Amino acid sequence: TTEIYTLSLHDALPISKVHISAEVWTDAFLAVDWYESRSVGLGAEFMQTVHDALHRIQKNPLQFPIVENTIRRARTKRFPYGIFFSIEDGDAVVLGIEDLRKSNMRWKQRKKKR
């Protein structure tokens, strides 16, 4: 199942919804746990950078580079993570939130499932 994560910025945005599956959220929360184990509060800071990147995707998805075919990547600030997404029917579909230093490209496997 796909969870819909709706950001409410304002009505004139090019992307109305950002879709993120439970599988992608699980990856993000594993990173939160890892950062939190390193320093109290660091996991929350990481999650805030993810939310900030999702807002940037919704506000202007075309600002992000295409990394393969129609897949774009938004980078988080401070943390070495990328959010891989495509634009489908006017919405952003997030395929992965991955550590760019050791990405095993799970987003490519999820792309094939769609």
C-alpha positions as CSV (number, residue, x, y, z in Angstrom):
1,T,0.0,0.0,0.0
2,T,1.0,3.6,-0.6
3,E,0.7,6.1,2.1
4,I,-0.1,9.6,0.9
5,Y,1.9,12.3,2.6
6,T,0.2,15.6,1.8
7,L,2.0,18.8,2.3
8,S,0.0,22.0,2.6
9,L,2.0,25.0,1.4
10,H,-0.5,26.8,-0.8
11,D,-2.9,26.1,-3.7
12,A,-0.7,27.3,-6.7
13,L,2.0,24.6,-6.4
14,P,2.9,22.5,-9.4
15,I,2.8,19.3,-7.3
16,S,-0.4,18.6,-5.3
17,K,0.7,15.5,-3.4
18,V,3.9,13.6,-2.5
19,H,3.3,9.9,-2.3
20,I,5.6,7.9,0.0
21,S,5.2,4.2,0.6
22,A,5.5,2.6,4.0
23,E,8.6,0.8,2.7
24,V,10.3,4.1,1.9
25,W,9.3,5.5,5.3
26,T,10.8,2.5,7.0
27,D,14.1,3.3,5.3
28,A,13.9,6.9,6.6
29,F,13.1,5.8,10.1
30,L,16.0,3.3,10.2
31,A,18.2,6.3,9.4
32,V,16.5,8.3,12.2
33,D,17.2,5.6,14.7
34,W,20.9,5.3,13.5
35,Y,21.5,9.1,13.9
36,E,19.6,9.2,17.2
37,S,21.9,6.4,18.5
38,R,24.9,8.6,17.7
39,S,23.6,11.8,19.4
40,V,20.3,12.6,21.1
41,G,18.3,14.9,18.9
42,L,20.3,14.1,15.7
43,G,17.6,11.8,14.4
44,A,15.0,14.5,14.7
45,E,17.3,16.9,12.9
46,F,17.7,14.4,10.1
47,M,13.9,13.9,9.8
48,Q,13.5,17.7,9.6
49,T,15.9,17.9,6.7
50,V,13.8,15.1,4.9
51,H,10.6,17.1,5.5
52,D,12.4,20.3,4.2
53,A,13.5,18.4,1.0
54,L,9.9,17.1,0.5
55,H,8.6,20.7,0.7
56,R,11.2,21.7,-1.9
57,I,10.1,18.9,-4.1
58,Q,6.5,19.9,-3.9
59,K,7.3,23.6,-4.4
60,N,9.5,23.2,-7.5
61,P,10.2,19.6,-8.5
62,L,11.9,20.5,-11.8
63,Q,14.7,22.2,-9.9
64,F,16.2,18.8,-9.1
65,P,18.4,16.9,-11.6
66,I,17.3,13.9,-13.5
67,V,19.6,11.0,-12.4
68,E,18.0,8.3,-14.7
69,N,15.3,8.5,-17.3
70,T,12.5,10.3,-15.4
71,I,13.9,9.9,-11.9
72,R,15.0,13.0,-10.1
73,R,17.1,13.4,-6.9
74,A,16.7,16.0,-4.2
75,R,19.5,16.1,-1.6
76,T,19.0,16.7,2.0
77,K,20.9,19.5,3.7
78,R,23.6,18.6,6.2
79,F,23.0,14.9,5.8
80,P,24.3,12.8,2.9
81,Y,20.9,11.6,1.8
82,G,19.0,11.8,-1.5
83,I,15.3,11.6,-2.1
84,F,14.7,9.8,-5.4
85,F,11.3,10.6,-7.0
86,S,9.4,10.7,-10.2
87,I,6.5,12.9,-11.3
88,E,3.4,11.0,-12.2
89,D,0.0,12.5,-13.1
90,G,0.9,15.8,-11.4
91,D,2.1,14.2,-8.2
92,A,5.6,13.3,-6.9
93,V,6.2,9.6,-6.1
94,V,9.1,9.0,-3.8
95,L,11.0,5.8,-4.6
96,G,13.7,6.1,-2.0
97,I,15.3,8.1,0.8
98,E,18.9,6.8,0.7
99,D,22.3,7.4,2.1
100,L,24.3,8.6,-1.0
101,R,27.6,7.3,0.5
102,K,26.4,3.7,0.5
103,S,23.3,3.6,-1.6
104,N,22.4,0.2,-2.9
105,M,19.9,1.8,-5.2
106,R,16.7,0.4,-3.6
107,W,14.8,3.1,-5.5
108,K,15.7,1.3,-8.7
109,Q,14.1,-1.9,-7.5
110,R,11.0,0.0,-6.4
111,K,10.8,1.7,-9.8
112,K,10.6,-1.7,-11.4
113,K,7.7,-2.7,-9.1
114,R,5.6,0.2,-10.3
